[in-house]
Amino acid sequence: MSSPETVGASYKAKLLTDDALDAAITAYLADPSAPAVLKIDDKRLDLAAAVLAHQWSADELAVADATPARRRQAVKTAVLLATV
């Protein structure tokens, strides 16, 4: 059986829990320069790379007065759309 191609597909397939996703996003937001990795089965996703690859998310994180919820949603969007 092959793994889903995106993190979102893995999430829908229940290969990724809410807790794991939330923990990875929290780690990334706490210090975007530190390594934050999401593990799904035998695959790994670098959250910083996912955010940089998703222009809207990168732009949202650059907004100086963005709320914490807005920042979290930007990272979550990038992660769920990322290919693993």
C-alpha positions in Angstrom: 0.0 0.0 0.0 1.5 3.4 -1.0 1.4 6.4 1.3 -0.7 9.5 0.3 1.3 12.2 -1.5 0.4 15.2 0.6 0.4 15.8 4.3 -3.2 16.6 4.0 -3.9 13.3 2.4 -2.0 11.6 5.2 -4.0 13.5 7.8 -7.3 12.5 6.1 -6.1 8.9 6.1 -5.4 9.1 9.9 -1.7 8.6 9.4 -1.1 11.9 11.2 -2.8 12.9 14.5 -4.0 16.3 15.5 -1.6 16.3 18.4 1.4 15.6 16.1 0.4 18.3 13.7 -0.2 20.8 16.5 3.1 20.0 18.2 5.0 20.5 14.9 3.3 23.8 14.2 3.9 25.0 17.7 7.6 24.1 17.5 8.0 25.9 14.2 6.2 29.0 15.5 8.2 29.1 18.7 11.5 29.4 16.7 11.3 29.3 12.9 15.1 29.1 12.7 15.2 25.9 14.7 14.6 22.5 13.0 11.0 21.5 13.1 10.2 18.2 11.5 6.9 16.3 11.1 7.2 12.5 10.9 4.6 10.6 9.0 5.4 6.9 8.8 8.9 6.7 7.3 8.7 10.1 5.8 9.8 13.5 7.3 8.7 17.0 6.4 10.8 20.1 7.2 8.2 22.7 8.2 10.5 25.7 7.3 10.9 24.3 3.8 7.1 23.7 3.5 6.4 27.3 4.6 9.0 28.7 2.2 7.6 26.6 -0.7 4.0 28.0 -0.1 4.1 31.7 -1.1 0.8 32.6 0.6 1.9 31.2 3.9 5.3 32.9 3.7 3.6 36.2 2.9 1.2 35.7 5.9 4.0 35.1 8.3 5.8 38.3 7.1 2.8 40.4 8.1 4.1 42.3 11.2 0.7 42.6 13.0 -0.6 39.1 12.2 -2.4 37.4 15.1 -1.1 34.2 16.5 -4.2 32.4 15.1 -3.4 33.8 11.6 0.2 32.7 11.8 -0.8 29.2 13.0 -3.3 28.9 10.1 -0.6 30.0 7.6 1.8 27.3 8.8 -1.0 24.7 8.9 -2.0 25.5 5.4 1.6 25.1 4.1 2.1 21.8 6.0 -1.2 20.2 4.8 -0.5 21.1 1.2 3.1 20.0 1.3 4.2 16.9 -0.5 6.0 14.1 1.4 
